[in-house]
Amino acid sequence: MAVPYESLYRKMQLVLQSKLEEFELYEYDAITMEQLWQYCVEKKWRKKVVEELPLHVVVSTIFSITPSELLNHVQIKELQFNDGIIDLNAEELEALLGPKKKE
């Protein structure tokens, strides 16, 4: 996977790793460094010129991310990647929709 702004990404490796370790403390260990970086680029710095951001702003942004906002973004990207098609079995569908009403 090509990482956008690779030079800055390499500089932020320790910061990103630190944030991932924080997520792991809360048992969010499925997030990758690339997903965290992609989230920053696509959401946090969407309307900014990333190359011109001061390093303290980049670090502050990374450290301010919560697990829930990152997971929401990752899930939405997954749904877009899969064209919104979700393959659920009957039990999963019932859990989402609730039990069938008796007539």
N, C-alpha and C positions, 0 to 999 in steps of 0.2 A: 504494500500500500504506500503510495506516495504521500509524504507528509508535507502539508503546506507550510511555507515559511520555515524550511528545514534548519536554516542557520540559527534562528531564534529558538526553535524547538530543541536543538542540541544544547543551547545555553541553559534551557529551563529543565533539563533532565532531572536534576536533584530536587527542584521544586515540585515537579510533577510526581516524582517518586514519593516525596514526603506526603503529598496530598493523597496518593493512592494508599499509603500506609495508614493514614487517618481513616480512610474509608474502610479499610480492612478491620480496624478496631471496632467499627459498627457493623461488621460482617457483610459489607458490600465488597466482595472480592472478585466479582465478575467483570469489573471495569478495567479496561486496558489503558495504558498511557496514551495510546493513539486516539482512543475515544475521548478521553479527557481533553486532549489538545484540540481535536476536531470540534468539540463542543465550544471551546473558547473561541476558536476561529469563526465558527458558523453563527453562534448566538451572542456571545459577549462582545466580540469585536466586529460584528457584522458590518457596521457602517463606519468603521474606523480604518485608517491606514496602519496596518499592523506593524510594518517596518518602522514607523515613526513613533510608536508607543514607548514611553520611558520604561525601563526595566522594572522600576518599582510599581508601576501600574500593572504590568504583566503579572508580576508576582502576587500583588494584592488581588487581582482578579482570580487567579488560580486558587488562592487560599480562601476566597470568599464563596466558592461553589459548594452547594449542599448536595448530599447524595440524591435527594429526591428530584431536584431540578435536572441533574445529570441523567438519572435513570429515565425520567420522562422524555428527555431529548433522544436518548438511545432507543427507547421503545418506539417513538414516533418515526425515527429513521428506519428502524426495522420494518415497520408497517409500510412505509413508503417504498422500501426496497422490495418487499414482497407484494407490491401492488394492492395492499390492504387486505389480502387474502389471509384469513386465519383458519388454520386447520384444527378444529376442536372435536374431541370425541363427545359422546352423549353426556357423560358425567360432567365434563368441563362446561359444556353448554348449559346444562341444568344448573350448575353452580353459579353461572353468570346471570342466567335469566330467572332463576328460582324454580321451584317445583311446578309441574303442570297443575292447573286448576281443575278440580273435579267438576263435572257438569251436573 
